[in-house]
Amino acid sequence: MDKFTTITGIAAPMPLVNIDTDMIIPKQFLKTIQRSGLGKNLFDEMRFTQDGAEIADFVLNKPSYRQAEIIVAGDNFGCGSSREHAPWALLDFGIRCVISTSFADIFFNNCFKNGILPIVMPQEVVDVLMQDAERGGNARMTIDLENQTVTTSDGQSFGFDVDPFRKHCLINGLDDIGLTLEKASSIDSFESKTKGLRPWV
C-alpha cells in the first residue's frame, strides 16, 4: 500500500448526498477480485451513456478534474452495500482522499485499508472546501496527514480528527498484511519454538 503523508492536488466537487457504492462502482463490475483496472469504471453510470460515450457535464469528465486526487462530497458518502470494490475503484482512478460530513461505516473502514484517507468535516467547513474545489484545475488543495490539516488554494487551513492507529498505518503504508509482516521475526521465533515443543503439529 502506498504511503500517505501529504498530497497537493485537484479536488473535484461532488455535492450530491447519499452517493452509494453502486454509484461508485456498479454491480456489473464486481466480478473481478483484482484491485487494479476498476478506475475506468468509477462512477460508470454517471460518467458514461449506455453506448459508452462520456457525459460531458459529469465532474470527472471535465478537463479541469480528470486528474483529481481529492473528492469533496455531500453527506453520507459510500452508503449502500459493503463492496470493497468501491475504494479499489477510487484508488485506481487516482483518488487518495474523500472529504464529507459523514461516511457509511464499512466504506469508511475500507478506505483506510486501501490507502484512501476519508475526512469528516462539519458542514460549514465542507461548504468552504466545496467552493474551493469549484474553482477548477488551477486550484490546488493540500491534505497534510501528519499535521491533520486541509488547506485550500487560498491558504485557509482546517484541522481534522483521525484515529492514531489508522494514521500510523496510512503514513507508513501498512495494510493488514503489512501490519502482520511487521511482526515477522516474532512469528518466525514462535513457529521455531513451537516446532521444537510440538513436532507433531
C-alpha positions as CSV (number, residue, x, y, z in Angstrom):
1,M,0.0,0.0,0.0
2,D,1.4,3.4,-0.9
3,K,2.2,5.8,1.9
4,F,0.0,8.8,2.6
5,T,1.8,11.8,4.0
6,T,0.9,15.0,2.2
7,I,-0.8,15.5,-1.1
8,T,-1.5,18.7,-3.0
9,G,-3.9,18.1,-5.9
10,I,-7.1,18.9,-7.7
11,A,-10.3,18.5,-5.6
12,A,-13.4,17.5,-7.5
13,P,-16.7,18.9,-6.1
14,M,-19.5,16.3,-5.8
15,P,-22.2,17.9,-3.7
16,L,-24.7,15.1,-4.2
17,V,-25.8,13.5,-1.0
18,N,-26.0,9.7,-0.5
19,I,-23.5,8.7,-3.1
20,D,-23.7,4.9,-2.6
21,T,-21.3,2.2,-3.5
22,D,-23.3,1.1,-6.5
23,M,-22.9,4.6,-7.9
24,I,-19.2,4.5,-7.2
25,I,-18.8,1.1,-8.9
26,P,-21.9,-0.5,-10.4
27,K,-22.6,-4.2,-9.6
28,Q,-21.7,-5.5,-13.1
29,F,-18.1,-4.7,-12.5
30,L,-17.8,-6.7,-9.3
31,K,-16.8,-10.0,-10.9
32,T,-13.1,-9.3,-10.6
33,I,-11.1,-9.8,-7.4
34,Q,-8.2,-7.7,-8.8
35,R,-7.7,-4.3,-7.2
36,S,-6.4,-2.7,-10.4
37,G,-8.3,-1.8,-13.5
38,L,-11.5,-0.6,-11.9
39,G,-10.7,3.1,-12.2
40,K,-12.1,3.2,-15.8
41,N,-15.5,2.1,-14.4
42,L,-15.6,4.5,-11.5
43,F,-19.0,6.3,-11.4
44,D,-19.7,4.4,-14.7
45,E,-23.4,5.2,-14.9
46,M,-22.8,8.9,-14.1
47,R,-19.7,9.2,-16.4
48,F,-20.9,7.4,-19.5
49,T,-24.0,6.9,-21.6
50,Q,-25.2,3.3,-22.3
51,D,-23.3,3.3,-25.5
52,G,-20.1,4.3,-23.7
53,A,-19.9,8.0,-24.6
54,E,-18.7,10.4,-22.0
55,I,-21.3,12.5,-20.3
56,A,-19.7,15.9,-20.7
57,D,-21.2,17.7,-17.6
58,F,-20.1,15.0,-15.1
59,V,-17.4,16.5,-13.0
60,L,-14.7,13.9,-13.6
61,N,-15.2,14.1,-17.3
62,K,-14.4,17.9,-17.3
63,P,-10.8,18.7,-18.4
64,S,-10.2,20.5,-15.1
65,Y,-10.9,17.5,-13.0
66,R,-9.6,14.5,-15.0
67,Q,-6.6,14.4,-12.7
68,A,-8.4,14.9,-9.4
69,E,-6.9,13.2,-6.4
70,I,-9.5,14.6,-3.9
71,I,-13.3,14.5,-3.8
72,V,-15.3,16.9,-1.7
73,A,-18.6,15.2,-1.4
74,G,-22.1,15.6,0.0
75,D,-23.3,13.9,3.2
76,N,-23.3,10.1,3.7
77,F,-20.7,9.2,1.1
78,G,-20.2,5.4,0.5
79,C,-23.6,4.2,1.8
80,G,-25.3,1.1,0.4
81,S,-23.7,-2.3,0.1
82,S,-20.3,-3.1,1.7
83,R,-18.4,-3.8,-1.6
84,E,-14.6,-3.2,-1.2
85,H,-14.5,-2.6,-4.9
86,A,-15.7,1.0,-4.2
87,P,-12.4,2.1,-2.6
88,W,-10.5,0.0,-5.1
89,A,-12.1,1.9,-8.0
90,L,-11.5,5.3,-6.4
91,L,-7.8,4.5,-5.7
92,D,-7.3,3.1,-9.2
93,F,-8.7,6.3,-10.7
94,G,-6.2,8.3,-8.6
95,I,-8.4,9.4,-5.7
96,R,-6.5,9.4,-2.4
97,C,-8.8,11.5,-0.2
98,V,-12.6,12.0,0.2
99,I,-14.0,14.8,2.4
100,S,-17.6,14.7,3.6
101,T,-19.7,15.5,6.6
102,S,-20.3,11.7,7.1
103,F,-19.5,8.3,5.6
104,A,-21.0,4.9,5.8
105,D,-19.1,2.9,8.4
106,I,-18.0,-0.1,6.3
107,F,-16.9,2.2,3.4
108,F,-15.1,4.4,5.9
109,N,-13.1,1.4,7.3
110,N,-12.4,0.0,3.8
111,C,-10.9,3.3,2.7
112,F,-8.2,3.2,5.4
113,K,-7.4,-0.5,4.5
114,N,-6.8,0.6,0.9
115,G,-4.7,3.7,1.3
116,I,-7.5,6.3,1.0
117,L,-8.0,9.0,3.7
118,P,-11.7,9.7,4.4
119,I,-12.0,13.0,6.3
120,V,-15.1,14.0,8.2
121,M,-15.6,17.8,8.5
122,P,-18.5,20.0,9.7
123,Q,-20.9,21.2,7.1
124,E,-19.7,24.8,7.2
125,V,-16.1,23.6,6.5
126,V,-17.2,21.3,3.7
127,D,-19.1,24.3,2.2
128,V,-15.8,26.3,2.1
129,L,-13.9,23.3,0.6
130,M,-16.6,22.7,-2.0
131,Q,-16.4,26.3,-3.1
132,D,-12.6,26.0,-3.4
133,A,-13.0,22.8,-5.4
134,E,-15.4,24.5,-7.8
135,R,-12.6,26.8,-8.9
136,G,-11.3,24.1,-11.1
137,G,-7.9,22.7,-12.1
138,N,-6.0,25.9,-11.2
139,A,-6.9,25.5,-7.5
140,R,-4.8,23.0,-5.5
141,M,-5.9,21.7,-2.1
142,T,-3.4,20.3,0.3
143,I,-4.1,17.4,2.7
144,D,-1.4,17.1,5.4
145,L,-2.0,13.9,7.3
146,E,1.0,14.3,9.7
147,N,-0.4,17.7,10.9
148,Q,-4.0,16.7,10.2
149,T,-4.9,19.8,8.2
150,V,-6.7,20.6,4.9
151,T,-5.6,23.8,3.3
152,T,-7.5,25.5,0.4
153,S,-5.9,27.0,-2.6
154,D,-6.1,30.5,-1.0
155,G,-4.5,29.3,2.3
156,Q,-7.4,28.7,4.6
157,S,-6.5,25.8,6.9
158,F,-8.8,23.4,8.7
159,G,-7.9,20.7,11.2
160,F,-9.4,17.2,11.2
161,D,-9.5,14.2,13.5
162,V,-8.2,10.8,12.6
163,D,-7.7,7.7,14.7
164,P,-4.0,7.5,15.7
165,F,-3.6,3.8,14.7
166,R,-5.2,4.4,11.3
167,K,-3.0,7.5,10.8
168,H,0.1,5.4,11.6
169,C,-1.0,2.8,9.0
170,L,-1.6,5.3,6.3
171,I,1.7,7.3,6.9
172,N,3.7,4.0,6.8
173,G,1.7,2.4,4.0
174,L,0.6,-0.6,6.1
175,D,-2.4,-2.6,5.2
176,D,-3.4,-5.7,7.2
177,I,-0.7,-7.8,5.5
178,G,1.9,-5.1,6.1
179,L,1.0,-4.9,9.8
180,T,1.4,-8.7,10.1
181,L,4.8,-8.6,8.3
182,E,6.0,-6.1,10.8
183,K,5.9,-8.9,13.3
184,A,7.6,-11.4,11.0
185,S,10.6,-12.0,13.3
186,S,8.4,-12.7,16.3
187,I,6.2,-15.0,14.3
188,D,9.2,-16.9,13.0
189,S,10.6,-17.2,16.5
190,F,7.3,-18.5,17.8
191,E,7.0,-21.0,15.0
192,S,10.5,-22.3,15.6
193,K,9.9,-22.7,19.3
194,T,6.5,-24.4,18.7
195,K,8.0,-26.8,16.2
196,G,10.5,-27.9,18.8
197,L,8.0,-28.3,21.6
198,R,5.2,-29.9,19.5
199,P,6.9,-31.6,16.5
200,W,3.7,-33.4,15.7
201,V,1.8,-30.3,14.8
